[in-house]
Amino acid sequence: MAKESKHPRGWLFKEEPSCYNYAALEKDGKAVWAGVKNALARQHLRSVQVGDRVLYYHTGAERAIVGEMRIAAGPAVDPGSDDPKAVVVTVEPVKRWEPAVTLQQIKEDPLFATWELVRNSRLSVMPVSREQWQRLEELYRLNGSQNGSA
């Protein structure tokens, strides 16, 4: 039985939208997050708990946080991989972030200067501190108010 976190922690998961995007997650209702190969990213993935909050980041040309997810199950050994170190979790959508919070906005904010998203752009799973999460939500609300959607 998966241990549910009393105080959900924050994470950011990155994916190329041409491989799997937030709209597909919304349509599917949940998805198994697999294919993480980087050792540090796998270590982070093994640390997630049911109930943890996750920001969905589209890589590639978009480079922005486009939605929020929640960990629904896992972590578990990846049944579709021959690699015994491969791990998966199941995620479910919470809400779309429209407009998205862009990497440019994040890089312009001094709070994020040491964050892995800025320092190690290849890392696909990373923690998000409570302070970082709160600031990202502020940027999201600010984007909405500037576009008349908040």
C-alpha positions as CSV (number, residue, x, y, z in Angstrom):
1,M,0.0,0.0,0.0
2,A,1.4,3.4,-1.0
3,K,2.2,5.7,1.8
4,E,0.2,9.0,1.5
5,S,2.1,12.1,2.4
6,K,0.6,14.2,5.3
7,H,2.2,17.4,3.8
8,P,2.4,17.0,0.0
9,R,5.7,18.0,-1.3
10,G,6.3,19.8,-4.6
11,W,8.0,18.5,-7.7
12,L,8.5,19.5,-11.4
13,F,8.3,16.9,-14.1
14,K,9.5,17.8,-17.6
15,E,8.2,16.3,-20.9
16,E,8.5,17.2,-24.6
17,P,4.9,18.1,-25.5
18,S,5.2,16.2,-28.8
19,C,5.8,13.0,-26.7
20,Y,3.0,13.6,-24.1
21,N,1.4,16.9,-23.2
22,Y,-0.8,18.2,-20.5
23,A,-3.9,18.1,-22.8
24,A,-3.3,14.4,-23.3
25,L,-3.1,13.9,-19.5
26,E,-6.4,15.7,-19.0
27,K,-8.0,13.5,-21.7
28,D,-6.5,10.3,-20.2
29,G,-7.4,11.2,-16.6
30,K,-4.1,9.6,-15.4
31,A,-0.8,8.4,-16.8
32,V,2.2,6.3,-15.8
33,W,5.3,8.6,-15.8
34,A,8.1,6.4,-17.1
35,G,11.3,6.6,-19.2
36,V,13.4,8.6,-16.7
37,K,17.0,7.7,-17.3
38,N,19.1,10.2,-15.4
39,A,20.3,8.9,-12.0
40,L,19.5,12.1,-10.1
41,A,16.1,12.4,-11.7
42,R,15.4,8.7,-10.8
43,Q,16.4,9.4,-7.3
44,H,14.0,12.3,-7.1
45,L,11.2,10.1,-8.7
46,R,11.8,7.4,-6.0
47,S,11.2,10.1,-3.3
48,V,7.8,11.1,-4.5
49,Q,4.8,10.1,-2.4
50,V,1.1,9.7,-3.1
51,G,-0.6,13.1,-2.8
52,D,2.6,15.1,-3.7
53,R,2.0,18.0,-6.0
54,V,3.7,18.2,-9.4
55,L,4.2,21.0,-11.9
56,Y,4.0,19.8,-15.5
57,Y,6.7,21.5,-17.6
58,H,6.7,21.4,-21.4
59,T,10.2,21.3,-22.8
60,G,11.4,22.0,-26.3
61,A,10.1,25.2,-28.0
62,E,7.5,25.9,-25.3
63,R,9.7,25.8,-22.2
64,A,6.9,26.6,-19.7
65,I,5.0,25.3,-16.7
66,V,1.6,24.4,-18.2
67,G,-0.2,22.6,-15.5
68,E,-0.4,20.9,-12.1
69,M,-0.6,17.2,-11.4
70,R,-0.8,15.0,-8.3
71,I,0.9,11.7,-7.6
72,A,-1.8,9.0,-7.6
73,A,0.4,5.9,-7.2
74,G,4.0,4.9,-6.9
75,P,6.9,4.9,-7.1
76,A,7.3,1.4,-8.4
77,V,9.7,-0.7,-10.6
78,D,9.0,0.0,-14.2
79,P,7.4,-3.2,-15.6
80,G,8.1,-2.1,-19.2
81,S,11.8,-1.7,-18.8
82,D,14.7,-4.2,-18.7
83,D,16.6,-1.8,-16.5
84,P,16.1,-2.9,-12.8
85,K,16.7,0.7,-11.7
86,A,13.9,2.1,-13.8
87,V,11.0,3.6,-11.8
88,V,7.5,4.8,-12.6
89,V,4.8,6.8,-10.8
90,T,1.2,7.4,-11.8
91,V,0.1,11.1,-12.1
92,E,-3.3,12.7,-12.5
93,P,-4.2,16.2,-13.7
94,V,-5.2,18.9,-11.2
95,K,-5.4,22.1,-13.2
96,R,-4.1,23.7,-16.4
97,W,-1.9,26.8,-16.0
98,E,-3.2,29.2,-18.6
99,P,-1.4,31.3,-19.3
100,A,1.7,29.2,-18.6
101,V,4.7,30.4,-16.5
102,T,7.6,30.6,-18.9
103,L,11.2,29.7,-18.4
104,Q,12.1,33.3,-19.2
105,Q,9.9,34.5,-16.3
106,I,11.6,32.0,-14.0
107,K,15.1,33.0,-15.1
108,E,14.3,36.6,-14.5
109,D,13.3,36.0,-10.8
110,P,16.3,35.9,-8.4
111,L,14.5,33.4,-6.2
112,F,15.1,30.7,-8.9
113,A,18.8,31.4,-9.5
114,T,20.0,28.2,-7.8
115,W,17.0,26.0,-8.8
116,E,17.8,22.9,-10.9
117,L,15.4,24.1,-13.7
118,V,17.8,27.0,-14.3
119,R,21.1,25.4,-13.4
120,N,20.6,21.9,-14.8
121,S,18.3,22.1,-17.8
122,R,18.6,18.4,-18.6
123,L,17.1,17.2,-15.3
124,S,13.6,15.9,-16.0
125,V,12.4,15.4,-12.3
126,M,13.3,17.9,-9.6
127,P,12.0,19.1,-6.2
128,V,10.2,22.4,-5.8
129,S,10.5,24.1,-2.4
130,R,7.4,25.5,-0.8
131,E,8.8,29.0,-1.3
132,Q,9.5,28.3,-5.0
133,W,6.0,26.8,-5.4
134,Q,4.3,29.9,-3.8
135,R,6.3,32.2,-6.1
136,L,5.4,30.2,-9.2
137,E,1.7,30.4,-8.2
138,E,2.1,34.2,-7.9
139,L,3.6,34.4,-11.4
140,Y,0.8,32.2,-12.7
141,R,-1.8,34.5,-11.1
142,L,0.0,37.6,-12.3
143,N,0.0,36.2,-15.9
144,G,-3.7,35.7,-15.6
145,S,-4.5,39.1,-14.3
146,Q,-2.4,40.7,-17.1
147,N,-4.4,38.8,-19.7
148,G,-7.7,39.4,-18.0
149,S,-8.3,35.7,-17.2
150,A,-7.8,35.8,-13.5
